[in-house]
Amino acid sequence: MSSVALTNLRCEYLVDPAGIDETQPRLSWQLESDRRGARQTAWRVRVASSAADLLADKVDLWDSGRVEEAHSTHRVYAGRPLASRQVCHWEVEIWDETGASVRSRPARWSVGLLAKADWSSRWIAADPAILARGPSAVVPTLLNPGTPALFRREFNVSGPITRATLYTSARGLLELRANGRRVGQDLFAPEWTDYFKRIHYRTYDVSALLAPGPNCLAATLGDGWWSGYVGWQEQRGRYGSLENSLLVQLEIDLADGTRMIVGTDGRWTCNTGPILSSDFMMGESYDARRQIPGWDRATESDRPTSAPTGTSVANPHPLPAGLPWLPAREVPAPDAPLVAQRSEPIRVTETIRPDPCGQPPAGTMLFDCRQNISGWVQLRLCGFPAGLTVTLRHGERLTPEGTLYTENLRRAKATDTYITGGAPVESWSPHFTFHGFQYFEISFSSPPPAAAFVVPVACVVHSATPPAGQFSCSHPGVNRLWLNGLWSQKDNFISVPTDCPQRDERLGWMGDAQVFLRTATCNMDVAAFFTKWMIDVEDAQTPEGIFPDVAPRLREDINFVGLGNLAGGAGWADAGVIIPYTLWRVYGDRRLIERHYTAMVKWVDWIASHNPAGLRVNELANNYGDWLCLPSDTSFGTHSPMKNLLATAYWADDCTKLARIARELGHAADAERFTAMFARIRAAFQREWLLDDGRLAVDTQTAYLLALAFDLLPADVRARAAEHLVANIRALDWHLSTGFIGISHLNPILTLTGHADVAYKLLLRDDYPSWLYPVKHGATTIWERWNGWTKEDGFFNPFMNSFNHYSLGSVGEWLFRHVAGIELDPELNGYDRFVLKPYVGPGLDHARATYRTQHGEILSHWRIKDDRLIWSVRVPANTSATVYIPSEPGTPVETDGLTVSTHADRFAVCTAPAGRYTFASTFRR
């Protein structure tokens, strides 16, 4: 028997995914063991078309046989070709270094509908007559959201069910129900894509929701990204239409071997319901008096459904006003292909009980969630009469007077209304909206009865990416800083990595995402999330090769206003190279760089074609520079020496990364070409900006950081350049001045150039500007600006002042990589082998981090007192680590059985196989 357990079986990063469209999916698993040296020496994967066959070893899809290798991630399925609807049950067996074997529990995945011909259902939309006839229903316009439609279809199942699978998509957002119960827990499906390029569909196993006899499928169809407000645009319908449409295909396999298909078509009926309007930016309005009891359940007999559009159909579930259901309209299918969603769904991930607070106006209630979140407020109302309007407004901060601060929301109303239905107890949550808020206000259209009361609960909503890392240390402010970064990540990772969840923007800004990506990977498992988003990025690339600044990118020829030309910005569009490269390094994902390789090459070649002298000074588009640095330059499309230096540095870094990718993929000529391109850019950079004493002609913190981080300086001047960086910080009384671009490099570069003490000094400052200044003043997320609020000036200009904006929180990667010391191996990807090297600095007495890689959880926990360092680590099974133990030269080091191979600076270096270790040494900070 082996002391190894197999856990966390995943297919394409997901646990038991349904309806994927990869025909050669990659399988991964983890070994769990505390035994030192535990490792895999061989593996075998078996895949069968049923759980019973897998249990009986009747493997009809794939038996890999015994494969003599240690790899446990991204093992490519190589069995029988997979077809649409195929269900795959799989298990893995491994052999460890002792020769013992262990099998996993079974897992599964299923294949979606791979071909257009697999879809027999028709796209349907609501009959506009349902809006025109109702006194409360709202017809959508370019300025105002309309009333979402309800759809239903009854059908009869003739016998016992073996499996029922529901495939669904929408132009808009859908919420599905079957026989009175919700289908799945996913929110805002299908998620955001460029609807001109591709549209997601989702797959659900609904076997447990159906039964022989009468059944009912029902759907509510909202606006979402398809027809609602997106970005700072003043009009809705960013994809050319205000009409939402629905596609549903339910496939029921019966015990007699037949298959029954219930799909959307003209036999479905539609009506309006209690949701009067719902928009991401504006909020939701809901009238409980318009609820239709039993609308999502079957009746005793089928209803006639063949009446022509615009005429009534007999209906056992009329609206309170007696309005009948009308037949749905079949509408043309989109030109864009339907594709399976590759990432985790958006869900409610936790709830918070808020506290009353502030000084609200008379007749209102004000609540504090104690945490800035994305999501909504769920209401439970008791004892309210019918027809009373409850209004919820949301904000991130309070005014000095103790009231709700909403000026920074710009055009986003972020207001929900609920009209009570009169039941003794009513519960309600919004359906197709979300808000960014810490505080919310509840008001009533008239005073409620004395005995009435309301219980609000805040619901946290984001893409359900699994947790990966935890960080803590001896400084409460630093702990809160890390937590603020984590919360800003959760609040902004909603289908795409947005900039902010509260105001009228919420776009997938590329620059923000790339500077925060390493921090994001430390906090959560974002492999599937960014795999999905990189498809959005490439979809937005122009035919010439220009990557976008935001993804998905809105078309600028459809009623577009405000800042346009959202492509090609230095540090933003370069994310098209940085993100695939980083995901390859962190997760070992070779397929990702293969699929986006051509796009990356086109981008770098496009830059080169417009900048023959090796300086990136042409075609810089909006040219954001080091956005929101101090002092700030928020002009668009302007040039300056700093902006030119930044653009040139990023071009050089693109070449470095792309040359390494090309070598990995076997493109030797490209690797040589991009290496030579980097050398040419580096030489031009030095001619333009490097002075004789190692100083740069552009004397900013970010200029030095980029020059050092991207290897743009001769080796013999790097130390002097780092000293000039420190001098710049010293001249600002030990304060930072970087913006979005420089901030992620600041503490890592200081640390790696021998100035970890300065990095710690910057970390622990709590006066303005610093990371801890917002923390000291109650921040629970990362602010967009260093001066979003100051004690002297109060709130900054509300035109652009988010209090939930993760970019400046990219110091999080330094906490994991250099304070805790959990770092990638410089050559090997995916943490198969990694580095443990903490830089113990002044101001912290202990630090602890865990990081769950694809192989298992790494632990690093150090404590120091009176120059005595105790450091505990865990190296997961099937990995190894190069361990750098902080120690004074010539002093003894307790290595817990490991052999010191060398000494480097103030570190004793060992190689550690899997296991737990505790080291002790003398170290003076």
N, C-alpha and C positions, 0 to 999 in steps of 0.2 A: 504494500500500500504506500502511496505517495503522500507526503505532508503538504502537497500543493493542491489548491483548489482553483477551478476555472470559473471566472466571473465576467460580467459585463460583456457578454457576446453582443456584437453590433454589426450591422450591415449598412454600409455607406454612412457611418458615424451614428446611425439611429438604432434604437432598440425596437426590434420586431416591427419594422416599417411596413405599412400597407400601401400597395399600389405604386411602387417605384418604377421608373422607366429605364433603369440601367439593366442591360442584358448580360453584362459581365460585372456584377456587383462585387465589391471588396468586403471581405469578412475580417473581423478583428476580435480578439479576446484578451483577457488579462489573466496572469498567474498571480495567485495570492499565497504567500508563504513568508514566514519569519525566519526560515532556515537560512543560514548563511550560505551563499553561493547557489541558492536555488535558481535553476535556469532550465529552459526548454532546450532539448536537443533534437526533437523531431515532432511533427504534428500530422494529424490525419483529419480531414473534414469529410463528413458524410451528409448528403442532402437527399431527402426523399419527398415525394409529393403528398404524403400524409403523415400525421403523427404516429399512426398505428404502424405504418411501414417502417418508419425510422426506428421505432421501439423494437420491431421484429427483425431489424437489420436487413430489410428489403429495400436497399438503396437504389432507386431507379433514376435519379437525376445526376448524382455525382458522388463518386468515391475517389478522393484524391490519392488514396494509398498513403503509405508512410513516406513523409517528405523530411529528409534529414536537414533541417535548418532550424535556427532559433527564432526566426521572425514570427511575430504573433499579431501583426497589423497589416492591413491592406493586402490580404491574400486573395487573389482574384479567382472568382468562380470560373471553373473551366470544365463544366459538365455539359449535359445535354442542352442544346439551344433552348432558351426560355421564350415562351410565347405569352401573349396577353393572358391575363387572369391566372397565371400559374402561381400556385401556393407552394412555397419551399420551406420544409422543416429541416433544420440542420443541427448538428452537434459537432463538437471538436474533441478529439482525443490527443493528448500530448504525452510525450515521454520526457522525464526530467534527467538530470545529470546522474542520478543514482540508478537509472534504468527502469524505474517504476513508471507506470502509466496511470492516467486519470482521465475520465470523461466528463464533459460538461453536462449540464441540464440542456434540454433541447430549446432552441430558439426558432424564429420563423421570419420569413419575409414573403411578400407577395408582389407580383408584377401587375402593373396597371394596364391600361388600354394603350397599346403601343402604336396602333395604326388608326388613321382617320376613319377607316371603314368599320372599326370596332364600335363606333358610336352610331347607334340606330335612333337615339333620341333626337328630338328637335329642340332648338332654342325657342323659348317662349318669353313673352313680355305681357304686362298687364294691359287690359282694355282701358284706354283713357277714360272711358265712361264711368269707371268706378270713382274717379276723382271729381268729375264734373257734377255728379248727382248728390254728393254728400256735403252737408253744410259745414262740416269741420275739416274735410279733406283739403289738402293744399296741392295745387298744381305746381310742379317744379319749374323754376325759371333760372336764368343765368345768375341771378342774385339770391334766390331763396330756395332752400331744399324743399322737396315735396313729400307727400305722404307715402311711406313704403307700402308695397303691395303684399298681400297674403295670397298664397297659392295652395291648392289642395287637390288630391286625387285619391279616390277610393278604389279598391280593387279586392278581388277575392283570391285567396290561395287555396288550391284544390287539395293539398295533401301535406304530409309532414315535410319539414324543411331540413335539408342537410347543411346548407350554407346560403347566406344572403349578403350580397356585396353591393354597396351603393357608391357609384361614381358621380361626382357632381362638380360643376363649375358655375361661374356667373360673371357677367359684366356688372359689377357691383359687389355687395357683400351679402352672404346668405346665412340664415340660421334654419336648420332643418329639424323636423320633428317626425317621429313615427309612432303612431298609436298613442299620442299624448306624451311621449317622452322625447327629450332632446337627443339628437344624433351627435355623439361626441361632445367634447368640451372645448373644441377649438373656437377661437374668436377671429373675426375679421377675415374669414375665408371667402374666396381665395385671396391670397395675399398679393401685395403690390408688385407688379411687373410693368414693363412697357407694353401696354395692351396692344400696341401695333406690332410687336415682335413676338410675344408669347403670352399665354394666359394659363395660370395654374388650374389644375383640377385636384380634388381630394378624393381619397378612397376610404370607405368605412365598412367595417364588418357589422351588419345590423341584424345578424341572425337572432340575437336575443330579444330584439324589439318587435319581431313579427311572429305570427302564429297562423295555423290553418284557419280559413274562414275569412270574414271581412277584415280589412286592414285599411289604414289611411297614411299617406305621406303628405306632409305639409311643409311649407317654407315661407319665411319672411325675407324679403329682398330689399336691402338698403343700398345707400349710395357709395360710401367709401371713397377710395381713390379714383374709381372709374368716373363718377359723375359729380362728386362733391367738391368742396373747396380743397385745393392742394397748394402748398407754398404760400407766397404772399400775393397770389393772384386775386384780382378783384372780381373775377367771375368764375363760375363753376363749369363743369363739363370740359375738363382739360383734354379729353380724348375725343372731342367732337360730337358728343351725344349726351343728352340728359335722360335717355331711356335706359333703364336697367333691364337685364334679361338673365334668364336662368336655364341651366341645363342639368337634368337629373336622369341617371340611368340606374335603375335597381334591377339586379340580376339575382333571381331566386332559383337555386338548385334544389330540386325536390328529390325525395327518397326514391321515387320511381325512375330516376335517371333523366328526367326532362328538366328543361330550364325555362323559367318564366321571366319575361322582361317587362318591367313597368317603366316607361320613359316619359319625359315631358313631351307634350304635343298639344293639339287643340282640345283634347279631352280634359285637360286640367282646367280648373276654374280659379277665379281670382276675386279679390275684394279688398277693401281697406280694413284696417283694424285699429287698435288703440294707439299705435305709434303715429303721431301726426307729422313729425319730421325728425330727422336724425342726421347730423353732419359732424365729422371729426372736429372741425374748428368751432362750430357754432353751438353744438350740444344737441340734446334730444328733448322733444316734447311728447308726453305720453298722457293719454286720457283713458283712465281705467274704466270709465263708463262705457267705452266702446269695445271692451273685451267681448269676445264671442265664445261662450262656454262650449267646450267640446269640438271646436272647429278643427282640431288636429286629431280627432278620433273618428273611427268608422261608425256608420249607422247600421241598422239591421239590413238594409237593402241598398243596392246601388242606385245612384241618382241618374236621370237622363242628362247627358252631357253633349248633345249634338246640336244644340241651338246655335244659330249663327251669331257672330260677334255683334254685341250691342243689345241683344235680347236677354231676358232673364231665364234662369234655369231653376227648377224646383230645388230648394235647399233647406235642409232641416236645421241649419245653424244661421239664421239671418242676423244682421246687425240689429242693435236695439231699435233702430228706426225702421226695421223690416225690409231693408234693401237686400235683394237677392244676389247670389254669386253669379258672375258672368264668365263665359268661356275665355280662357287665355288666348293670346294671339301668337301664332307661330311667326318667328322673325328670322331673317337670314343669319346664318352662322358667321362668326368672325373669320377673317382671312388668316389671322394669327393661329399658329398651332397650339393645341392643348398639351401641356407638359405637367408632369408630377412635381409637386413641391419637394425640394431637396432638403429643407431645413425643419427644425422643430416648429410646431405651431405656436401662435400667440395664445396665451391662456391667463386666467387669474392664478397667480402663483402664491399669494398670501393675502391675509386681511389684517387690518389694523383697527382697533377700537379708539376713536379719537376722544380728545378731552375738550370740554368747553373752555373758551378763552376770550381774551380781548375785550373790547368795548363796542359791541355791535349796536346799531341803531335800535330804538325801541321796536318791539315786535319781531325781532330777528334773533337768530341763534348763530354763534360763531364757534367753529371747532378747529382744533389743532391736531393733525395726525402725528405730530412729532417727527415727521419724516416727509421730505419732498418726494412725491411719487408720480408715476403715470398710472392712470386708471380712472376710477369713478367711485361714486358713493352709492352704496346700496341702502335703501330705506326700508324700515319696518315701521308702519304706522298703525296705531291702535286707537280706536274710538273716534275716528274722523268722519264727518258727514260727507255724503257725495257732493262733488262739484267744487271742493275747495282746492285751490291751486297752491302747490308747494314748489317754491323756486330755490334752486341750488346754484350758487355762484362760486367759482373756484379761483384761487390765487396762490402764489408762492410765498408771499410775505405779507406782513401787516404794515399799515401806515404808522407814523409816529403817534397818531391818535388812537391806535388800537383797532382800526377797521381794516377791511379786506383791501389789499393793494392789487389792482388789476391793470394799471396803465401799461405795463410792459407786455400785455397780451396782444397789443395792436388791434387788428380787426377780429381776432378770435373772441367770440362772445363767451365761450366756455360756460354756458348756462343751460342747465337742465330744468325742465318743469314737469311736474307730475300732478295730474288732476285726479283727485281721489274718487274711488268708485263707491264708497259707502259700506264696504264689508267691515266686519268687526276688526279684522287684522288684515292689513295689506302689505305685501312685500314687492319691491320693484328694484331692478337694476337697469341702467341703460343698455342698449343693444349694439348700436353702431356708432358710438362716439367714445372718446377718451379725453382726459384732461391732464395737464401737468400742474400739480398743486400740493401744498402742505396744509393750507387752510381752506375752509369752505364755509359759506354762509347759507343758512336756511331761513327763508321768509315765507309768509302765508298771505294769501289774498284777503283773508278776513281772520279775525281771532278764532282759533280752534276752541272747542269745548274745554272746560277746565280739566276734565278727566282724560282728555286725549294726550297722547305722548308719541314721540318719534324716537326711534333708535337707529342712528346712522352707523354704518360700517364702511370704512375705506377699503376698496379692492385694488390690489396692485396688479397691473396688467403689463405683460411684455412677452417677447419671444422666449419660450421656455428652454433656454440654453442651460445645460446642467452646470451646477457649481463645480469649480476646479480648484480654487485656492483660498486660503485664509491667512491673514497676517495680523500679528499683534506684537506689541512691544511694551516697554516700561513707560512710555509717554502717552497719556490719554489723548492728547491732541493729535498725535501721529496716527493713533488707532482710528480716530474719527476721520482723519484725512483719507486713510485707505478706504474706510467704509463709505465716505462720500463719493469716491471714485467708483466704487462698486455700484452704489445706488444710481449714479448718473449713467452708468453703463446699462443697468437693467431698465431704467426709465426711458432710455433712448434707443434700445435695440428692440424695435417694434417692426418686424419684417425686414427693415433696412436699418443701418446705423444712422439715425437721424441726429441733427444738431441739438434739438430742443423739443420737449414734448408739450409746450404750453402755448406759444404764440403762433401766429399764422405763418409758419415756415415748415418745420418738421421734415426737412429734406435730407437725403443721404449724401452729405458733403464728404468728398473724397479726402480732403486734407485732414479734416478732423479724424476720420477713421484711420488713416495710415499712421498718424502720430500716436494714436492711442492703442493701436492693434496689439503690441506686445503686452501692454497692461491688460487689455481685454482677454488675451489668452491666459494670463496668470489668474484672472478672476473667475472665468467661466470657460467651458468648452464651447468655443465658437467656430469649430471647424465646419460644421454643416451650415451654420448661419452665413459665414463668409463665402462658402462654396456657392450658395444660392446667389449672394449679392455680386459675386464676380461675374456671374452670367448677366446680371443687370448692367454691370459696368461695360462688359464687352458689347452688349446690345446697344449701348449709347455711344460707342466709338464711331467716329465719322468714317466715310469711305477713304478719306486721305490718311486715316490712322490716328486722329486726335482723340485722346481719351477725354471723357467728360470731367467737369468739376463736381457734378452731382449725379447720382444714379439711384433710381431711374431718372432720366433726364426728360423734363417736360418739353414738348414741341413748342417752339417759340413763334410759330405761325398761326396759332389758334388763340386769339384774344389774349395775347401775352402782354403783361405790363411789368415794369420795374427792371431790375438788373437782368440783362440777357447775356448772350454769348458765353454760356456756362460750359466752356470746354477749353482745355489747353493751359489752364493756370498752373504755374510752377509750384510744386509741392502739393498740388491737388490732383491734377491729371496724372502725375507720376505715381500715384497710388495704384494705377493699373499695372505697374511692375512691382511695387513694394509689397502689395498685399499677397499676390501669388507666391512671391519669394518667401515672405515671412511664414505663410501657412505651410509651405514646403519644409522650411527649417523646423518649425515647431511641431508639426504633425507628420512629417515625413511623406507628405502627399505629392507623389510624383505625377499622378494623373492630372492634377490641377495645373501644374506648370506645362504639361504636354498640351492640354486643351487650350491654354491661353498663350501659348508661345508665339504663334503667328501674330496675334494682336499686340503683344509686347514688342516684337521686332518692328512692326509697322510704326508704332509710336516713337521708338527711339530713332528710327531712320527718318521719320518726319521731322523731328527736332533737328537732326543733322543736316537735312536738306535746306533748312532755312537759316542755319548758323554756321557757315563754312569756316569761320575764323576760330572756332572752338570756344567761343563765348556765347552763351544763350541770351541774346539781347533782342532777338526778333521774334515776332509772332507770340507774344506773351499774354495775349488776351486780357483778362481782367487783372492779372498780375497782383495778387493779393499781398505778396511779400510775407513778412513775419507777422501775420495777422494779430492785431491787438497787443503788439509789443509796447513797451514804454520808452519814450512817448509814442503814441499810436499814429500810424498812417493808415487811415481807412479809405483812401482814395482808390478808385478802380481804373485800371488801364493806364496808369502812370508809370514812369521809369525813374529809377534812382540807382546809385551805385550799390546800395544794399539789396535791392530787388534783383539787380542783374547778377550779383554774387550768389544770391540764393538760388536763382534759376539755373545758373551754370553748375553749382554744386549738385543740385538734384539731377541734372543731366548726367554728370559724371557718375553719380551713385547708381543711376539706372544702368549705365554701361557695366559697372562692376557686378551688379546683381545679374544682369542678363548674360554676361560672359560666363558666370558660374553656372547658371541654368543651362546655357548652351552646352557646356562641357558635360553636365549630368545627362543631357538628352542625346549626346553623341553628335552634336552639330559643331564639329571641330573648327570649320572655317568661320562660322559665326562667332565662336568663342574668341578666335584670334582677332577678328575684325572689331569686336566690341572692346577687347583688351587694348587694341591700338587706339581706338576712339577715346577710351578713358585716358590714355597717356597723352594724347593731343590736347584734350580738355584740361588735364592737370597742368600741363606746361603753360597753356594760355592763362589759366587761373593764376598761376604764380607770376607770370609777366604782368598781369593786370593789377593784382592786389597785394602781392607779398613784398614787403619792404625789407631792407637789409638786415634789420635786427630781429626778424621774426614777427614783427608787428604787421598787422593788416591795414591796408589803406582805409578799409571800412572797419572802424574800431567799435564794434558792437559785440555783445555776448554771443548772439546767434551767429555772427560771421565767424568767430573763432570756433564755435562748436561745430559748425558744418565743415569747416576746413579740417578740423581734427577728426571728426567722426567719419568723413568720407575719404580720408587719406589723400588730401590734396596738397600737403606740404612735404618738403624734403624731410627725411628722418632727422637730420641734424638740427632742424629748427623747431621740431614739435614741442620740445620741452620749453623753449622760450615762448612759443605761441601760447602754451598753456599758462605760463606765468603772466603773460599779458591779459589773458582771460581773467585770471585771479585778480590782477591789478584793477581791471574794470569793475569787478564785483566789489573790491575793497573801496574804490572811489565812490561807490554808491552806498557806502556804510554797510557793506555786506548784504546787499539786497540784489535780487534778480531783476532783470528787465526784459526777458524774452517774451515772445508771443507764442502763438500756437505751434509754429514750426520749430523754434529752438528749444522749447520747454522739455520735450522728451529726451533730448540729448544732454541737458544741463548737468544733472548729477551723475549720470553714467560717465560722461567724458571727464568731469572733474575727478571722479574716483579712479578711472583707468589711467589718468595722467599723473597720479601721485598726489592728488589733492582731496582725498576723501574727507579730511577735516573740514574743508570749505563746503563740501556737499552737505555734511551734517549741520554745519552752521546755517546754511540756507534752509534746510529742512525745518529747523527748530525756531527760526525767526517767527514771531507772531505779530509784528507791527507791519504796517503797509509799506510796500507790497510784499506779500509772502503767501505761501500755501496755508499757513495757520491763521492768517488774519481773518478770513471768512469763518474758519472753525471757531475762533475766539468769539465771533459775533453771531454764533448760532446756526451757521450753515450746516445743512444735512446732505447737500449735494455739492458738486463742483460748480462754481460760477463761470459764466462766459468771460467776464472781464475781471482783471485784478481789482478794478475800482467800481464793480457793480453796485456796491454800497460802501461808503466810508463814514466814519464817525463825524468827520468835518463837513462833508458835502451831502450826506444822505444818499438817496438813489441817483444813479447815473441816468442820463437821457433814456427814457423808456423806449425809444425807437429801436434800440438794439441792446437789450439788457436782460438776458436769460439768467436765471439762478439754477439752471440744471443743464449743464453743457460740459461734457466730459473732457474736452481737449487739454485743459490745464491740469487735469488730474493724471496725466501720463507719467508723473513721478512714481506711480504705482509699480511700474516695471522695475525701477531701481530698488524699491523696497524688497521685492522678491529676488532680483538677480544679484544685488550687491550688498544689501544689508543682511538678508537671510542667506544670500550666496548661492541660490539655485539657478544655474546657468546652463545653456546649451553647450554641448561640445563644439569647438570651433570647426570641426570637420564633419562629424556625424549628425544626421538629422533625427528628430523625433524622440529624443531622450532615450534611445537605446543605450547610449553611453552619454554621461553628462558630467558637469563640473559642479562641485560644491566648494565655494570660495567666498566666505563672508568677509566683508570689510568692517571690522568692529571699530566704531568711532565714538567720539565724545558725545555725551548727552543721553545715551541709551545704556541701561544696565542689562537689558535682555531683549531678545527679539526671537520670534517664533513664526515660521511659515510652513504651511503644507501646500503641496501642489500635486494635483491628481493628473498625471500624464496618461497616455493611452496604455501604459504598462502598469500603472498603479501609483500609489501616493508616495511622493518624496517628502521627507520631514527634515527641517533644519531648525534647531533650537539652541541658541547660545545664551549663556549667562556669564557676567563678569563682575568680580568683586575683588578689590585690593590686588589688581593685576593677575588674578587667577581666573582663567577662562575655562568653563566647562561647556562642551559642545556635543549635543546629541543629534544623530542623523539617522535617517532610514533610507536605504537604497532598495527600490522595489525589486521583486523577483524578476528574473530574466533581463536585468540591466546591470550596469556597473558604473562607477563614478570615479573621476579623478578628484581627490580630496585635498584641499589646501587648508591646513590647520594653522590658524594665526598663532605665531609664536616668536619670541625674541631669539635672535641668533645665539647659539651656544647654550641655550637652556634646554632642559629635558622636556620631552613631549610624550605623554601617555597616549598610545595609538590604538589601544584595545585590540591588540593582536596583529595589526597591519604593519607593514614594513615601510619605513621612510625611504623613498627612492632618490629624493633630492631635496634641496632647500632653494627656495626662490624668494628673494626679498625677505619679507618677514613671515614666510609660510614654510611649513614642512609638508612635503607632497607625498601622498600615498595613492595607491589604487585600491578601491574597495569593491569587492563583488557584492551581490545582493545581501541584505541583512541590516541589523540595527547595530549602531556603534556609539560609544561615548568617548570623547577625547578630552584631555586636560592639558593645559599648557600655561606658560607665563606670557602675558601680553600686556604691554603698556600702551594706553591710548594717547 
